[in-house]
Amino acid sequence: LAVCLLADNELVYVNGFGMADLSANKKMTSGAIFHMASISKLFTATAVMQLHEQGKLDIDTPVLHYLKDFIPSSSTFSRITIRQMLSHTSGIPDCEDYEWESPRYDDQALHDYVMAQNEMHLLSEPGKRFFYSNIAYEMLGVVIQIQAGLTFEDYCKKFLFLPMGMLQSDFLKSRISSNKLAQPHIKDRANQVKVSDVFPYHRAHGPSSTLYSTVKELSLFAAAMMDTLEKKREDIIAPATLKTMMSYQAVIKSGERIGLGWFISDYADQLFYGHEGNDIGFRTTFAMIPQKRTAIIVLANLQTASTRKIMRTIYDMAAIAD
């Protein structure tokens, strides 16, 4: 594990526990770089909203207005908006095979993957129901590339990570220092932990899944977002835009809603905003409690780790201490 706690928007605790690589007997540190899995979507959503603010796209315009080369077999697809994709209410299905075993690393991987989804069958009428969709976020990544004129990874590096001081963070695995990368671990049939033979990376799934970062650098994102909400900074995104992103778009289940990229859940009489991730060998939880000026990040390089439970335990301990 690697964990950190922000209180009063200041980093008050950060630590690593256990092993970064069991096979190499390499210990975990708070500086280890993790595959973040679906926490990635918070950054993709932020990038989309930056372009919305700049007038380069409109989230209430049908996505086909921007994906002109995408010819879907379903006529219903023409009604899907970017807002619905951000909030998982588009009806677009989820990915069934990420092809982690046969990744692509070239600049065309994301575009080619999205264009190959044109035969998909929608799960519901657009805007009607919540259905979680990684494919929708890959499509948003292509929209970002088209409207910004940069690769998805380069856009996020230039307009998200560097302005927030997240100097080690990236969506492109080839730019990550391999000696700092936590390795994915799984349990075998005998319930023994081992390093996974497969690392979950494929450039086609960058916007949904392949952010690489550390707990410390994710804390910079949390601090930037809370400062934005308090109107102390506006360089990443406008406070009003962020409030819109963190406003309810749809109900998922009792006690849990979805905004534009942000999941909103009830716990301990507080609203928790954030995202979780789950891929081969990794489990991640990013939670922000703006009304308490608090954020908790828990990253695990073991897929069966209960990172949400650990996050809530840390919150309970911090609340008692307070």
N, C-alpha and C positions, 0 to 999 in steps of 0.2 A: 504493500500500500504506500501511497504518498498522499498526505492530507494537509490542508491548511485552513485557517480560520481568520476571517477579517471581522473585527469588532470596531465600531465607530469608524468604519471604512479604513482601518489601519490593519496591516498584517501583524497579528499578535502571536500566531503559532503556525509553524510549518515543520514537517518532519517526514521521514521515510522509514518504512518498516519492512523487514523481510528481505527478499531477494529480487533483484532486477533480472537475473538470469541464473536459474537453478543449475543448469548444465555447466556453466562457467564459474559457479560459486561466487557470483558477483552480487554484492549487497545493494539494496535499494537505497537511494538518497532522495532528498527533496528536489534535487536538480535533474532527476531522471525525466527523459522525454517519453511521453505515452502516446499511443494511438488513442484518440479521443472518441472514436465511434460517433454516435449521433449528437454529441455536444457540438459537433461541426455545424449542425444546422443553425445554431444561433448566429454564427458568423455569416453563413450564406444569407440568412434572412436580413441581417444588418446591411450586407452589401446590396441586396435588392432595394432596401429602403433608402440607402444613400442615393442610388440612381433614381428612385422615385422623387426624392427631394430635389434632385438636379433637373428634373423634367425629362430625363432620358427614357423613362418608362412610367406607366400608370398602372398601379396594382389592380385597378378595377377594369382594365382593358383585357379582352380575351388574349390568352397567351399566344395564340396562333398569329396575332398581329406582329409578334416579334420572331416567332419561329416559322418563318415563311416557307422553309424547305421541308417542314414536317407535315406530311399528308396523312392524317389519321383515317382509319377505316370507319370510325364511328362519327356520324354527323353531330352527335351530342357534344363531342369534344370542342366544337367551336364556341360553346358557351362557358368553357372553363376560364376563370380569371386567375391572375397571379395571386390575388388575395386568397382565393380558395386553395391554391396550392400551398401557400405559406401556412395556412391553418389546417391542412390535411382534410379539407372538406370538398375537394375537387372530384372525388370518385375515382381518381387514378389508383390502380392497384399497387401493391408493394412488390419489391423485387423478390424473386424466388431463388435466383442463383447469382451470387456476386462474382463468381469465377475467380475467387481468391487464389485458386491453384494455378491459374493461367493468366496472370495480370498483364495489362498493357501499360507502357510507360510513355508513350508518344503523345504529342500535342493533340492528335485527332481522336484519342480514345473516348473522351467524354462526348464529343459531338456524334461520333459513330454509334455509340451506345444509345443515345437518345433517339437518333433517327431510326434505329432498328425497333423502336417500341411502337411503331405506327399501327400495329395490328391488335393492340391491347383492347380488352373489353372493360369498360368502366363498371365499377361496383355499385354506383348509385348515380342519380341525377346530380349534376354539379350544385354544390351549396347545400345539399340536403342532410348529409350525415358525415360524421367523423370516421375516416379510414386512413390510418397512418400509411404514408407512402414515401419511400426513399426515391422512387422513380421521379416523383414530382419535383424533388429537390435537385436531382441531376438535371432535369429540364430547366430549372431556374438557373443552374450553373451555366448552361448554354446561353440563356437569355443575358446573363451578366457578361459573358464573353462577347456576344454580338453587340450589345449596347455600349460596352466600355472599350471595345477594340483591343482587349488584352486577354491573355489566358486567364482562366478562373483563378489559378494559383497566384499569378503575378498581380492581379487586381487586389486580392486579399492581402498580399504581402505589402503592397504600396499604400493602400488606403485604410487598412485595418490594423495589421500587426505593428508596422513601424511607427505610426502615429501614437500608439498606446505603449510603446517601449517593449513590445513582445518580440524581442530580437531573435529568439531561437524558434519561434513558432512558424509553422508553414504547413501548407496542404501538400507540398511536393516532397515525397520521401527522399528523393535523390539529394535534396539540400539539407537533410538532417544528419547530424553527426552520429554515426553508427555506434560509437562507443558510449554515447549517452542514452541510447534507445533501450527502454525496457522491453524485454522479450515476452511474447504471449505464452501463457501457461494454461494447460487444460488438465483434466483428470482422465486417466486411462480406465480400462475396463475393471482393473483391480482397485480403482479409486485412489490411485497414486498420482501425485502431481508431477507433470513433466512439461518441458518446453514443447509448444505446438510445432509440428512439422510445417504448418502453413502460417504465414504472416498475413493478416488481413489488409492487403493493399492492392488496389487496382485503380488506375487513374480515372476510369469511368465513374467511380463512386466518390470522387473528391468532395463535391458539395454536400453529400449526405453523411460522409463517414470518415474521411482521411485527414482530419486535422491532427497535427503533431504539436504538442505543447507540454508545459510543466505546470505543476500546481501554482508555483509562484507567478508564472506568466498569465494563467487564467485568473489569478487574483487581481492582476492589473486590469483585465477586462471587466471584472466585477466592480472594481473601484471606479473605472471610467463610466460604467453604466449608472452607478449610484450617484456619482457626481453630476452626470447628465440629468438625471431625474431631479436633482436639487438645483439645477440651472447653474452649476459651477463650471461646466464646460459644454461646448457645443461643436467641437471640432470633429467628432466622430459622427454624430447624428444629433438632430435637434431634439430638445426635451419633449416637445409635443409629439414628434414622430415616435420616440421611444415609448411614451405613454400609450400611444395607439397600438404599438406592437404588444404591449403588456396588458391590453384590454381584452375582455372575453370576446371570442368569435364563435365558439361552439362549446357545448357541454360534452365531455367525454364519458364521465360517469359521476356518481355522487362524490363531491369533494374534489373534482378535478376538471379543469377547463383548459382550453387552448386559445392562445392569442395568435399573433403573427410570428411563428417560430418559437415563442415562449410557452411552456407548460406552466399552469398555475394550479397549485394544490393547497388544501387546507391541512395545517398541522399545528397543534398546540395553540389554537386560537390565533394563528398567524397565517398570512398568505406567503407561500413559498413560490418563487419564480425561478425557472431554470430549465434544465434538460438532463436526460440520462443517456447513456450509451451502452451498447452490448454487441460485441463482435467476438470472433474466435480469439480467445485468450485475454480479452479485456472487458472490464466493467467500469463504468464511470458515472459520477454524479456531480452535477454543478447546481448549487442551490443558492439563491439570493433572497434575503429578507430585507427589502429596502426600508421598511418602516422601523426596523431595528438597526439599520445601517450595518448589517451583518451578511457575510457570505461564507459558505462552507463548501469545500471542494474535496472530493474523495475519489482517488483513482486507483484502480487495481489491475494488475497484470495476471489475474486469474478470473476466468469468465464466470465462475460460480460464486464469486465474492458478493456479499450483500451490501453494496456501497450505499444504497439509500438508507438502510437500517443503521449503518455506521454514521452516516451524515446526521440522521435524526438523534442518535445517541450523543454525538458531539454537541448538537444544538441544546439538548436537554442539560448536559453537563455545564455548558456555557451559561445557560439561563439560570441554573441554580447558583453558579458562581456570581452572577450579576445580582 
